[in-house]
C-alpha cells in the first residue's frame, strides 16, 4: 500500500535541508522499492507571506490526509514583528494540536566519529544515547488563560497558565515506559514538584503509571538538577520524560552534548503512531540559502519516520548505515568539521548520503 508523505519545508534553511531528505526518500522509492508518494505544502512564514496565515487550510488538510509529515523549520527575523497569533511558530503549534501529536521523541546520540566535536570531554560523552520524551500538546505553551493585560496602575502584566490533566500525563508516561522497555528499562521523570503543584501531580501520575511496568526503574529529578546532570554526567540517563517547556529546554541542552544540534532528529507522534518528523534545530535565517546547513538531522528524521510510522525499519537502518559511512569517510558540514576532514555544503552532504546508500 502506497504511503503519503506531506513535505513542508517551511522557512530559512528548511528549504535546503528538506530537499536533501527528499533525495533520500526518492532513492528509497526508486532504487529500493519504498511505496510512497510526496506532496508539498506551505507552513510558517512562507505560508504567511503567500496566504496571510502560518497554517493554511490546504496545508492542514494535506497533513491530516498524509500518513506522515516531514517538516523543515519555521520562523525567522523577518516575521518577529508580527502579532503572536500569526507568527510562523503558530503554524507549527497548530499542526501539533490539530494532528494530536502529543509525544515528542528527541534522541541525543553521540556518533563516535564526532566525539571530538562535543564541547565536553570524550570520556564524559562517548557512548551517549539518551531518549528525551517530551509532552507536546499541553502545558504552559497551550494553557489558558494567557496574554498581556494592563493593570489598574497602567503597568503591563504578562501571564501564562501551566496546566495538565491526569490523562495527558498518563499517556506520555506510557510512551516513555514503552520506549524504555526496548532500551535499558530506566526512566527519569523530570518535574519541579517542589514548587509547582501541576508537576507535583505529574510526579504522582508517573508513579501510578509505572506500576504497570514492574521491570522499569523509575526515578525523579527536578528540572534544574536535570539540566546540571546533563552536562555533568549525561550517560546516567536512558529515557527522560518531561513537560512541554522543560522538554524543549532540556533537549536543546542535550543536543550540544552530541557536537552539533544539526545531527539530531525528532518524531512527534499521535496515539496511533502517525507522526510529524523534523530536525530539532530552527530555521537559522543567518545561513539560509548559503549551502551551509547540516541536513543530517532531517535525513535521520526520515529514518525515524520509516521506523515509527511507515513500518519499514530495514529502510531506516539503510539510512543510518549510510550516515555512519559518510562520517567514517570524514565528510563534514561546517558545524561538525575538524582538521583533516572534508568540508562539504548542504547539497554535498545529501549527495554523500545518497551515494553511500547506493554503494
Buried (B, 14 or more C-beta within 10 A) or exposed (E): EEBBBBBBBBBBBBBBBBBBBBBBBBBBBEEEEBEBEBEEBBBBBBBBBEBEBBBBEEBBEBBEEBBBBBBBBBBBEBBEEBEEEBBBBBBBBBBBBEBBBBBBBBBBBBBEBBBEBBEBEEEBBEEBBBBBBBBBBBBBBBBEEEEEEEEEEEEEEEEBEBEBEEEBBEBBBBBBBBBBBEEEBBBBBBBBBEEBEBBEBBBEBBEEBBEEBEEBEBEBBBBEEBBEBBBEEBBEBBBBBBBBBBBBBBBBBBBBBBBBBBBBBBBBBBEEBBBBBBBBBBBBBEBBEEBBBBBBBBBBBBBBBBBBBBEBEEBBEBBBBBBBBBBEBEBBBBBBBEEEBEBBBBBBBBBBBBBBBEE
